[in-house]
Amino acid sequence: MYEKLGQFIDGKWQQSSDKGTYDVINPATEEIIGQASKATADDVERALKSAEKGLKLWRNTSPWERSKIIRKI
């Protein structure tokens, strides 16, 4: 069920820098249904830097272009 372990940073799936994971539990049955990647402080920092780059690009995109992109999504 959880085949892609990692965080989506800079447009691609990346594993946690220390490859740490945690169990994903079904709350109805308390059964472990998979594992998910556990982000480290370094992973969060990379994600924030990536978001900052994306904001600069988005900020320079015209409102008309933004609306076309959002409608496409």
N, CA, C and O atoms as a Maestro MAE file, in Angstrom:
{
 s_m_m2io_version
 :::
 2.0.0
}

f_m_ct {
 s_m_title
 :::
 protein
 m_atom[292] {
  # First column is atom index #
  i_m_mmod_type
  r_m_x_coord
  r_m_y_coord
  r_m_z_coord
  i_m_residue_number
  s_m_chain_name
  s_m_pdb_residue_name
  s_m_pdb_atom_name
  i_m_atomic_number
  :::
  1 25 0.815 -1.193 0.000 1 A "MET " " N  " 7
  2 3 0.000 0.000 0.000 1 A "MET " " CA " 6
  3 2 0.861 1.261 0.000 1 A "MET " " C  " 6
  4 15 0.539 2.224 -0.696 1 A "MET " " O  " 8
  5 25 1.921 1.273 0.747 2 A "TYR " " N  " 7
  6 3 2.815 2.431 0.827 2 A "TYR " " CA " 6
  7 2 4.116 2.090 0.120 2 A "TYR " " C  " 6
  8 15 5.132 1.814 0.759 2 A "TYR " " O  " 8
  9 25 4.075 2.113 -1.210 3 A "GLU " " N  " 7
  10 3 5.246 1.715 -1.983 3 A "GLU " " CA " 6
  11 2 6.278 2.831 -2.084 3 A "GLU " " C  " 6
  12 15 7.479 2.565 -2.112 3 A "GLU " " O  " 8
  13 25 5.820 4.075 -2.139 4 A "LYS " " N  " 7
  14 3 6.747 5.199 -2.264 4 A "LYS " " CA " 6
  15 2 6.988 5.789 -0.887 4 A "LYS " " C  " 6
  16 15 6.206 6.607 -0.402 4 A "LYS " " O  " 8
  17 25 8.060 5.372 -0.273 5 A "LEU " " N  " 7
  18 3 8.408 5.937 1.021 5 A "LEU " " CA " 6
  19 2 9.212 7.202 0.792 5 A "LEU " " C  " 6
  20 15 10.166 7.198 0.014 5 A "LEU " " O  " 8
  21 25 8.849 8.254 1.441 6 A "GLY " " N  " 7
  22 3 9.623 9.473 1.329 6 A "GLY " " CA " 6
  23 2 8.763 10.706 1.329 6 A "GLY " " C  " 6
  24 15 7.547 10.652 1.514 6 A "GLY " " O  " 8
  25 25 9.422 11.809 1.121 7 A "GLN " " N  " 7
  26 3 8.758 13.089 1.049 7 A "GLN " " CA " 6
  27 2 8.867 13.604 -0.376 7 A "GLN " " C  " 6
  28 15 9.855 13.351 -1.065 7 A "GLN " " O  " 8
  29 25 7.846 14.326 -0.809 8 A "PHE " " N  " 7
  30 3 7.849 14.899 -2.149 8 A "PHE " " CA " 6
  31 2 8.476 16.288 -2.052 8 A "PHE " " C  " 6
  32 15 7.820 17.256 -1.668 8 A "PHE " " O  " 8
  33 25 9.754 16.364 -2.406 9 A "ILE " " N  " 7
  34 3 10.524 17.604 -2.297 9 A "ILE " " CA " 6
  35 2 11.174 17.888 -3.641 9 A "ILE " " C  " 6
  36 15 11.749 16.994 -4.262 9 A "ILE " " O  " 8
  37 25 11.084 19.118 -4.082 10 A "ASP " " N  " 7
  38 3 11.694 19.536 -5.360 10 A "ASP " " CA " 6
  39 2 11.168 18.739 -6.544 10 A "ASP " " C  " 6
  40 15 11.905 18.459 -7.489 10 A "ASP " " O  " 8
  41 25 9.899 18.378 -6.490 11 A "GLY " " N  " 7
  42 3 9.274 17.701 -7.616 11 A "GLY " " CA " 6
  43 2 9.568 16.225 -7.737 11 A "GLY " " C  " 6
  44 15 9.280 15.624 -8.772 11 A "GLY " " O  " 8
  45 25 10.140 15.618 -6.691 12 A "LYS " " N  " 7
  46 3 10.404 14.176 -6.771 12 A "LYS " " CA " 6
  47 2 10.324 13.544 -5.385 12 A "LYS " " C  " 6
  48 15 10.488 14.218 -4.368 12 A "LYS " " O  " 8
  49 25 10.072 12.246 -5.368 13 A "TRP " " N  " 7
  50 3 10.016 11.502 -4.112 13 A "TRP " " CA " 6
  51 2 11.430 11.260 -3.622 13 A "TRP " " C  " 6
  52 15 12.284 10.790 -4.373 13 A "TRP " " O  " 8
  53 25 11.674 11.581 -2.361 14 A "GLN " " N  " 7
  54 3 12.987 11.399 -1.774 14 A "GLN " " CA " 6
  55 2 12.847 10.700 -0.430 14 A "GLN " " C  " 6
  56 15 11.974 11.029 0.373 14 A "GLN " " O  " 8
  57 25 13.720 9.735 -0.205 15 A "GLN " " N  " 7
  58 3 13.703 9.049 1.080 15 A "GLN " " CA " 6
  59 2 14.163 9.992 2.173 15 A "GLN " " C  " 6
  60 15 14.857 10.975 1.916 15 A "GLN " " O  " 8
  61 25 13.770 9.680 3.384 16 A "SER " " N  " 7
  62 3 14.250 10.416 4.546 16 A "SER " " CA " 6
  63 2 15.776 10.321 4.566 16 A "SER " " C  " 6
  64 15 16.341 9.292 4.196 16 A "SER " " O  " 8
  65 25 16.433 11.382 4.994 17 A "SER " " N  " 7
  66 3 17.899 11.379 4.963 17 A "SER " " CA " 6
  67 2 18.505 10.293 5.843 17 A "SER " " C  " 6
  68 15 19.617 9.839 5.574 17 A "SER " " O  " 8
  69 25 17.802 9.869 6.882 18 A "ASP " " N  " 7
  70 3 18.327 8.769 7.703 18 A "ASP " " CA " 6
  71 2 17.588 7.452 7.436 18 A "ASP " " C  " 6
  72 15 17.793 6.459 8.134 18 A "ASP " " O  " 8
  73 25 16.723 7.464 6.412 19 A "LYS " " N  " 7
  74 3 15.942 6.288 5.994 19 A "LYS " " CA " 6
  75 2 15.028 5.760 7.104 19 A "LYS " " C  " 6
  76 15 14.625 4.597 7.075 19 A "LYS " " O  " 8
  77 25 14.697 6.619 8.089 20 A "GLY " " N  " 7
  78 3 13.815 6.232 9.184 20 A "GLY " " CA " 6
  79 2 12.371 6.094 8.728 20 A "GLY " " C  " 6
  80 15 11.938 6.792 7.811 20 A "GLY " " O  " 8
  81 25 11.629 5.203 9.360 21 A "THR " " N  " 7
  82 3 10.219 4.993 9.050 21 A "THR " " CA " 6
  83 2 9.418 4.859 10.341 21 A "THR " " C  " 6
  84 15 9.974 4.711 11.429 21 A "THR " " O  " 8
  85 25 8.099 4.914 10.190 22 A "TYR " " N  " 7
  86 3 7.204 4.631 11.312 22 A "TYR " " CA " 6
  87 2 6.037 3.811 10.790 22 A "TYR " " C  " 6
  88 15 5.715 3.862 9.602 22 A "TYR " " O  " 8
  89 25 5.408 3.060 11.672 23 A "ASP " " N  " 7
  90 3 4.287 2.207 11.288 23 A "ASP " " CA " 6
  91 2 3.037 3.039 11.042 23 A "ASP " " C  " 6
  92 15 2.756 3.997 11.762 23 A "ASP " " O  " 8
  93 25 2.291 2.653 10.009 24 A "VAL " " N  " 7
  94 3 0.985 3.240 9.723 24 A "VAL " " CA " 6
  95 2 -0.043 2.232 10.204 24 A "VAL " " C  " 6
  96 15 -0.047 1.078 9.776 24 A "VAL " " O  " 8
  97 25 -0.913 2.681 11.098 25 A "ILE " " N  " 7
  98 3 -1.849 1.774 11.762 25 A "ILE " " CA " 6
  99 2 -3.282 2.080 11.334 25 A "ILE " " C  " 6
  100 15 -3.694 3.240 11.300 25 A "ILE " " O  " 8
  101 25 -4.030 1.039 11.011 26 A "ASN " " N  " 7
  102 3 -5.446 1.167 10.724 26 A "ASN " " CA " 6
  103 2 -6.152 1.424 12.060 26 A "ASN " " C  " 6
  104 15 -6.111 0.565 12.940 26 A "ASN " " O  " 8
  105 25 -6.799 2.583 12.233 27 A "PRO " " N  " 7
  106 3 -7.401 2.889 13.529 27 A "PRO " " CA " 6
  107 2 -8.592 1.984 13.881 27 A "PRO " " C  " 6
  108 15 -8.925 1.829 15.056 27 A "PRO " " O  " 8
  109 25 -9.222 1.398 12.883 28 A "ALA " " N  " 7
  110 3 -10.379 0.539 13.151 28 A "ALA " " CA " 6
  111 2 -9.961 -0.817 13.712 28 A "ALA " " C  " 6
  112 15 -10.634 -1.379 14.577 28 A "ALA " " O  " 8
  113 25 -8.830 -1.338 13.204 29 A "THR " " N  " 7
  114 3 -8.406 -2.683 13.605 29 A "THR " " CA " 6
  115 2 -7.104 -2.683 14.403 29 A "THR " " C  " 6
  116 15 -6.717 -3.709 14.964 29 A "THR " " O  " 8
  117 25 -6.430 -1.538 14.454 30 A "GLU " " N  " 7
  118 3 -5.113 -1.399 15.067 30 A "GLU " " CA " 6
  119 2 -4.060 -2.301 14.421 30 A "GLU " " C  " 6
  120 15 -3.036 -2.620 15.027 30 A "GLU " " O  " 8
  121 25 -4.334 -2.703 13.185 31 A "GLU " " N  " 7
  122 3 -3.402 -3.521 12.410 31 A "GLU " " CA " 6
  123 2 -2.414 -2.594 11.699 31 A "GLU " " C  " 6
  124 15 -2.795 -1.533 11.206 31 A "GLU " " O  " 8
  125 25 -1.148 -3.001 11.651 32 A "ILE " " N  " 7
  126 3 -0.131 -2.248 10.913 32 A "ILE " " CA " 6
  127 2 -0.364 -2.523 9.437 32 A "ILE " " C  " 6
  128 15 -0.321 -3.671 8.995 32 A "ILE " " O  " 8
  129 25 -0.612 -1.458 8.675 33 A "ILE " " N  " 7
  130 3 -0.910 -1.636 7.249 33 A "ILE " " CA " 6
  131 2 0.238 -1.184 6.354 33 A "ILE " " C  " 6
  132 15 0.168 -1.332 5.134 33 A "ILE " " O  " 8
  133 25 1.275 -0.644 6.940 34 A "GLY " " N  " 7
  134 3 2.423 -0.232 6.140 34 A "GLY " " CA " 6
  135 2 3.383 0.608 6.957 34 A "GLY " " C  " 6
  136 15 3.260 0.726 8.177 34 A "GLY " " O  " 8
  137 25 4.328 1.182 6.262 35 A "GLN " " N  " 7
  138 3 5.287 2.072 6.894 35 A "GLN " " CA " 6
  139 2 5.384 3.345 6.065 35 A "GLN " " C  " 6
  140 15 5.221 3.320 4.845 35 A "GLN " " O  " 8
  141 25 5.646 4.440 6.731 36 A "ALA " " N  " 7
  142 3 5.822 5.719 6.060 36 A "ALA " " CA " 6
  143 2 7.169 6.302 6.475 36 A "ALA " " C  " 6
  144 15 7.704 5.997 7.542 36 A "ALA " " O  " 8
  145 25 7.689 7.138 5.606 37 A "SER " " N  " 7
  146 3 8.980 7.760 5.858 37 A "SER " " CA " 6
  147 2 8.877 8.789 6.976 37 A "SER " " C  " 6
  148 15 7.916 9.554 7.049 37 A "SER " " O  " 8
  149 25 9.865 8.793 7.828 38 A "LYS " " N  " 7
  150 3 9.907 9.732 8.958 38 A "LYS " " CA " 6
  151 2 10.903 10.839 8.622 38 A "LYS " " C  " 6
  152 15 12.109 10.600 8.555 38 A "LYS " " O  " 8
  153 25 10.397 12.033 8.416 39 A "ALA " " N  " 7
  154 3 11.250 13.157 8.024 39 A "ALA " " CA " 6
  155 2 12.147 13.595 9.182 39 A "ALA " " C  " 6
  156 15 11.740 13.587 10.344 39 A "ALA " " O  " 8
  157 25 13.354 13.971 8.840 40 A "THR " " N  " 7
  158 3 14.295 14.513 9.812 40 A "THR " " CA " 6
  159 2 14.272 16.040 9.717 40 A "THR " " C  " 6
  160 15 13.624 16.603 8.835 40 A "THR " " O  " 8
  161 25 14.971 16.690 10.614 41 A "ALA " " N  " 7
  162 3 15.079 18.150 10.572 41 A "ALA " " CA " 6
  163 2 15.717 18.602 9.257 41 A "ALA " " C  " 6
  164 15 15.330 19.631 8.704 41 A "ALA " " O  " 8
  165 25 16.691 17.840 8.753 42 A "ASP " " N  " 7
  166 3 17.328 18.169 7.468 42 A "ASP " " CA " 6
  167 2 16.324 18.063 6.317 42 A "ASP " " C  " 6
  168 15 16.336 18.884 5.401 42 A "ASP " " O  " 8
  169 25 15.458 17.050 6.369 43 A "ASP " " N  " 7
  170 3 14.439 16.895 5.325 43 A "ASP " " CA " 6
  171 2 13.475 18.081 5.332 43 A "ASP " " C  " 6
  172 15 13.095 18.589 4.277 43 A "ASP " " O  " 8
  173 25 13.088 18.511 6.520 44 A "VAL " " N  " 7
  174 3 12.190 19.662 6.640 44 A "VAL " " CA " 6
  175 2 12.870 20.914 6.096 44 A "VAL " " C  " 6
  176 15 12.235 21.720 5.417 44 A "VAL " " O  " 8
  177 25 14.145 21.077 6.388 45 A "GLU " " N  " 7
  178 3 14.892 22.235 5.893 45 A "GLU " " CA " 6
  179 2 14.948 22.229 4.362 45 A "GLU " " C  " 6
  180 15 14.762 23.269 3.730 45 A "GLU " " O  " 8
  181 25 15.206 21.054 3.765 46 A "ARG " " N  " 7
  182 3 15.218 20.949 2.295 46 A "ARG " " CA " 6
  183 2 13.853 21.294 1.716 46 A "ARG " " C  " 6
  184 15 13.763 21.977 0.696 46 A "ARG " " O  " 8
  185 25 12.790 20.826 2.364 47 A "ALA " " N  " 7
  186 3 11.433 21.106 1.886 47 A "ALA " " CA " 6
  187 2 11.130 22.606 1.963 47 A "ALA " " C  " 6
  188 15 10.518 23.162 1.051 47 A "ALA " " O  " 8
  189 25 11.550 23.253 3.033 48 A "LEU " " N  " 7
  190 3 11.319 24.691 3.168 48 A "LEU " " CA " 6
  191 2 12.094 25.486 2.117 48 A "LEU " " C  " 6
  192 15 11.570 26.447 1.554 48 A "LEU " " O  " 8
  193 25 13.330 25.092 1.853 49 A "LYS " " N  " 7
  194 3 14.127 25.772 0.825 49 A "LYS " " CA " 6
  195 2 13.496 25.594 -0.550 49 A "LYS " " C  " 6
  196 15 13.476 26.523 -1.358 49 A "LYS " " O  " 8
  197 25 12.980 24.391 -0.811 50 A "SER " " N  " 7
  198 3 12.319 24.130 -2.081 50 A "SER " " CA " 6
  199 2 11.051 24.971 -2.212 50 A "SER " " C  " 6
  200 15 10.771 25.518 -3.278 50 A "SER " " O  " 8
  201 25 10.288 25.072 -1.126 51 A "ALA " " N  " 7
  202 3 9.067 25.879 -1.136 51 A "ALA " " CA " 6
  203 2 9.388 27.352 -1.364 51 A "ALA " " C  " 6
  204 15 8.648 28.057 -2.050 51 A "ALA " " O  " 8
  205 25 10.483 27.806 -0.793 52 A "GLU " " N  " 7
  206 3 10.893 29.202 -0.973 52 A "GLU " " CA " 6
  207 2 11.223 29.481 -2.440 52 A "GLU " " C  " 6
  208 15 10.852 30.525 -2.976 52 A "GLU " " O  " 8
  209 25 11.923 28.540 -3.090 53 A "LYS " " N  " 7
  210 3 12.221 28.695 -4.518 53 A "LYS " " CA " 6
  211 2 10.929 28.719 -5.329 53 A "LYS " " C  " 6
  212 15 10.778 29.521 -6.250 53 A "LYS " " O  " 8
  213 25 9.997 27.829 -4.976 54 A "GLY " " N  " 7
  214 3 8.727 27.778 -5.688 54 A "GLY " " CA " 6
  215 2 7.921 29.055 -5.528 54 A "GLY " " C  " 6
  216 15 7.266 29.503 -6.468 54 A "GLY " " O  " 8
  217 25 7.969 29.645 -4.331 55 A "LEU " " N  " 7
  218 3 7.247 30.894 -4.095 55 A "LEU " " CA " 6
  219 2 7.799 32.017 -4.959 55 A "LEU " " C  " 6
  220 15 7.034 32.824 -5.488 55 A "LEU " " O  " 8
  221 25 9.120 32.079 -5.110 56 A "LYS " " N  " 7
  222 3 9.723 33.120 -5.955 56 A "LYS " " CA " 6
  223 2 9.250 32.974 -7.398 56 A "LYS " " C  " 6
  224 15 8.949 33.968 -8.061 56 A "LYS " " O  " 8
  225 25 9.186 31.743 -7.881 57 A "LEU " " N  " 7
  226 3 8.708 31.491 -9.244 57 A "LEU " " CA " 6
  227 2 7.236 31.862 -9.360 57 A "LEU " " C  " 6
  228 15 6.840 32.531 -10.314 57 A "LEU " " O  " 8
  229 25 6.424 31.434 -8.403 58 A "TRP " " N  " 7
  230 3 4.982 31.700 -8.412 58 A "TRP " " CA " 6
  231 2 4.709 33.205 -8.324 58 A "TRP " " C  " 6
  232 15 3.806 33.721 -8.983 58 A "TRP " " O  " 8
  233 25 5.486 33.888 -7.514 59 A "ARG " " N  " 7
  234 3 5.315 35.331 -7.337 59 A "ARG " " CA " 6
  235 2 5.527 36.080 -8.646 59 A "ARG " " C  " 6
  236 15 4.901 37.112 -8.884 59 A "ARG " " O  " 8
  237 25 6.412 35.559 -9.494 60 A "ASN " " N  " 7
  238 3 6.698 36.203 -10.780 60 A "ASN " " CA " 6
  239 2 5.790 35.718 -11.901 60 A "ASN " " C  " 6
  240 15 5.971 36.099 -13.057 60 A "ASN " " O  " 8
  241 25 4.825 34.891 -11.569 61 A "THR " " N  " 7
  242 3 3.857 34.400 -12.552 61 A "THR " " CA " 6
  243 2 2.656 35.345 -12.536 61 A "THR " " C  " 6
  244 15 2.158 35.717 -11.473 61 A "THR " " O  " 8
  245 25 2.203 35.724 -13.722 62 A "SER " " N  " 7
  246 3 1.080 36.665 -13.788 62 A "SER " " CA " 6
  247 2 -0.184 36.036 -13.209 62 A "SER " " C  " 6
  248 15 -0.339 34.815 -13.229 62 A "SER " " O  " 8
  249 25 -1.088 36.871 -12.693 63 A "PRO " " N  " 7
  250 3 -2.338 36.338 -12.153 63 A "PRO " " CA " 6
  251 2 -3.116 35.507 -13.175 63 A "PRO " " C  " 6
  252 15 -3.731 34.501 -12.821 63 A "PRO " " O  " 8
  253 25 -3.089 35.925 -14.437 64 A "TRP " " N  " 7
  254 3 -3.789 35.180 -15.482 64 A "TRP " " CA " 6
  255 2 -3.191 33.780 -15.640 64 A "TRP " " C  " 6
  256 15 -3.928 32.799 -15.746 64 A "TRP " " O  " 8
  257 25 -1.875 33.685 -15.657 65 A "GLU " " N  " 7
  258 3 -1.205 32.386 -15.761 65 A "GLU " " CA " 6
  259 2 -1.479 31.536 -14.526 65 A "GLU " " C  " 6
  260 15 -1.705 30.332 -14.643 65 A "GLU " " O  " 8
  261 25 -1.463 32.141 -13.357 66 A "ARG " " N  " 7
  262 3 -1.763 31.411 -12.122 66 A "ARG " " CA " 6
  263 2 -3.143 30.788 -12.199 66 A "ARG " " C  " 6
  264 15 -3.327 29.623 -11.848 66 A "ARG " " O  " 8
  265 25 -4.121 31.573 -12.661 67 A "SER " " N  " 7
  266 3 -5.487 31.050 -12.735 67 A "SER " " CA " 6
  267 2 -5.570 29.877 -13.707 67 A "SER " " C  " 6
  268 15 -6.289 28.913 -13.447 67 A "SER " " O  " 8
  269 25 -4.844 29.948 -14.822 68 A "LYS " " N  " 7
  270 3 -4.848 28.821 -15.771 68 A "LYS " " CA " 6
  271 2 -4.254 27.569 -15.133 68 A "LYS " " C  " 6
  272 15 -4.765 26.465 -15.321 68 A "LYS " " O  " 8
  273 25 -3.172 27.749 -14.379 69 A "ILE " " N  " 7
  274 3 -2.536 26.602 -13.716 69 A "ILE " " CA " 6
  275 2 -3.455 26.009 -12.682 69 A "ILE " " C  " 6
  276 15 -3.611 24.789 -12.622 69 A "ILE " " O  " 8
  277 25 -4.070 26.843 -11.863 70 A "ILE " " N  " 7
  278 3 -4.956 26.347 -10.802 70 A "ILE " " CA " 6
  279 2 -6.167 25.640 -11.396 70 A "ILE " " C  " 6
  280 15 -6.586 24.603 -10.884 70 A "ILE " " O  " 8
  281 25 -6.731 26.181 -12.462 71 A "ARG " " N  " 7
  282 3 -7.883 25.528 -13.112 71 A "ARG " " CA " 6
  283 2 -7.491 24.177 -13.706 71 A "ARG " " C  " 6
  284 15 -8.288 23.238 -13.703 71 A "ARG " " O  " 8
  285 25 -6.281 24.083 -14.206 72 A "LYS " " N  " 7
  286 3 -5.804 22.813 -14.765 72 A "LYS " " CA " 6
  287 2 -5.670 21.753 -13.688 72 A "LYS " " C  " 6
  288 15 -5.958 20.579 -13.919 72 A "LYS " " O  " 8
  289 25 -5.233 22.174 -12.512 73 A "ILE " " N  " 7
  290 3 -5.077 21.241 -11.384 73 A "ILE " " CA " 6
  291 2 -6.423 20.700 -11.004 73 A "ILE " " C  " 6
  292 15 -6.526 19.896 -10.077 73 A "ILE " " O  " 8
  :::
 }
 m_bond[291] {
  # First column is bond index #
  i_m_from
  i_m_to
  i_m_order
  :::
  1 1 2 1
  2 2 3 1
  3 3 4 2
  4 3 5 1
  5 5 6 1
  6 6 7 1
  7 7 8 2
  8 7 9 1
  9 9 10 1
  10 10 11 1
  11 11 12 2
  12 11 13 1
  13 13 14 1
  14 14 15 1
  15 15 16 2
  16 15 17 1
  17 17 18 1
  18 18 19 1
  19 19 20 2
  20 19 21 1
  21 21 22 1
  22 22 23 1
  23 23 24 2
  24 23 25 1
  25 25 26 1
  26 26 27 1
  27 27 28 2
  28 27 29 1
  29 29 30 1
  30 30 31 1
  31 31 32 2
  32 31 33 1
  33 33 34 1
  34 34 35 1
  35 35 36 2
  36 35 37 1
  37 37 38 1
  38 38 39 1
  39 39 40 2
  40 39 41 1
  41 41 42 1
  42 42 43 1
  43 43 44 2
  44 43 45 1
  45 45 46 1
  46 46 47 1
  47 47 48 2
  48 47 49 1
  49 49 50 1
  50 50 51 1
  51 51 52 2
  52 51 53 1
  53 53 54 1
  54 54 55 1
  55 55 56 2
  56 55 57 1
  57 57 58 1
  58 58 59 1
  59 59 60 2
  60 59 61 1
  61 61 62 1
  62 62 63 1
  63 63 64 2
  64 63 65 1
  65 65 66 1
  66 66 67 1
  67 67 68 2
  68 67 69 1
  69 69 70 1
  70 70 71 1
  71 71 72 2
  72 71 73 1
  73 73 74 1
  74 74 75 1
  75 75 76 2
  76 75 77 1
  77 77 78 1
  78 78 79 1
  79 79 80 2
  80 79 81 1
  81 81 82 1
  82 82 83 1
  83 83 84 2
  84 83 85 1
  85 85 86 1
  86 86 87 1
  87 87 88 2
  88 87 89 1
  89 89 90 1
  90 90 91 1
  91 91 92 2
  92 91 93 1
  93 93 94 1
  94 94 95 1
  95 95 96 2
  96 95 97 1
  97 97 98 1
  98 98 99 1
  99 99 100 2
  100 99 101 1
  101 101 102 1
  102 102 103 1
  103 103 104 2
  104 103 105 1
  105 105 106 1
  106 106 107 1
  107 107 108 2
  108 107 109 1
  109 109 110 1
  110 110 111 1
  111 111 112 2
  112 111 113 1
  113 113 114 1
  114 114 115 1
  115 115 116 2
  116 115 117 1
  117 117 118 1
  118 118 119 1
  119 119 120 2
  120 119 121 1
  121 121 122 1
  122 122 123 1
  123 123 124 2
  124 123 125 1
  125 125 126 1
  126 126 127 1
  127 127 128 2
  128 127 129 1
  129 129 130 1
  130 130 131 1
  131 131 132 2
  132 131 133 1
  133 133 134 1
  134 134 135 1
  135 135 136 2
  136 135 137 1
  137 137 138 1
  138 138 139 1
  139 139 140 2
  140 139 141 1
  141 141 142 1
  142 142 143 1
  143 143 144 2
  144 143 145 1
  145 145 146 1
  146 146 147 1
  147 147 148 2
  148 147 149 1
  149 149 150 1
  150 150 151 1
  151 151 152 2
  152 151 153 1
  153 153 154 1
  154 154 155 1
  155 155 156 2
  156 155 157 1
  157 157 158 1
  158 158 159 1
  159 159 160 2
  160 159 161 1
  161 161 162 1
  162 162 163 1
  163 163 164 2
  164 163 165 1
  165 165 166 1
  166 166 167 1
  167 167 168 2
  168 167 169 1
  169 169 170 1
  170 170 171 1
  171 171 172 2
  172 171 173 1
  173 173 174 1
  174 174 175 1
  175 175 176 2
  176 175 177 1
  177 177 178 1
  178 178 179 1
  179 179 180 2
  180 179 181 1
  181 181 182 1
  182 182 183 1
  183 183 184 2
  184 183 185 1
  185 185 186 1
  186 186 187 1
  187 187 188 2
  188 187 189 1
  189 189 190 1
  190 190 191 1
  191 191 192 2
  192 191 193 1
  193 193 194 1
  194 194 195 1
  195 195 196 2
  196 195 197 1
  197 197 198 1
  198 198 199 1
  199 199 200 2
  200 199 201 1
  201 201 202 1
  202 202 203 1
  203 203 204 2
  204 203 205 1
  205 205 206 1
  206 206 207 1
  207 207 208 2
  208 207 209 1
  209 209 210 1
  210 210 211 1
  211 211 212 2
  212 211 213 1
  213 213 214 1
  214 214 215 1
  215 215 216 2
  216 215 217 1
  217 217 218 1
  218 218 219 1
  219 219 220 2
  220 219 221 1
  221 221 222 1
  222 222 223 1
  223 223 224 2
  224 223 225 1
  225 225 226 1
  226 226 227 1
  227 227 228 2
  228 227 229 1
  229 229 230 1
  230 230 231 1
  231 231 232 2
  232 231 233 1
  233 233 234 1
  234 234 235 1
  235 235 236 2
  236 235 237 1
  237 237 238 1
  238 238 239 1
  239 239 240 2
  240 239 241 1
  241 241 242 1
  242 242 243 1
  243 243 244 2
  244 243 245 1
  245 245 246 1
  246 246 247 1
  247 247 248 2
  248 247 249 1
  249 249 250 1
  250 250 251 1
  251 251 252 2
  252 251 253 1
  253 253 254 1
  254 254 255 1
  255 255 256 2
  256 255 257 1
  257 257 258 1
  258 258 259 1
  259 259 260 2
  260 259 261 1
  261 261 262 1
  262 262 263 1
  263 263 264 2
  264 263 265 1
  265 265 266 1
  266 266 267 1
  267 267 268 2
  268 267 269 1
  269 269 270 1
  270 270 271 1
  271 271 272 2
  272 271 273 1
  273 273 274 1
  274 274 275 1
  275 275 276 2
  276 275 277 1
  277 277 278 1
  278 278 279 1
  279 279 280 2
  280 279 281 1
  281 281 282 1
  282 282 283 1
  283 283 284 2
  284 283 285 1
  285 285 286 1
  286 286 287 1
  287 287 288 2
  288 287 289 1
  289 289 290 1
  290 290 291 1
  291 291 292 2
  :::
 }
}
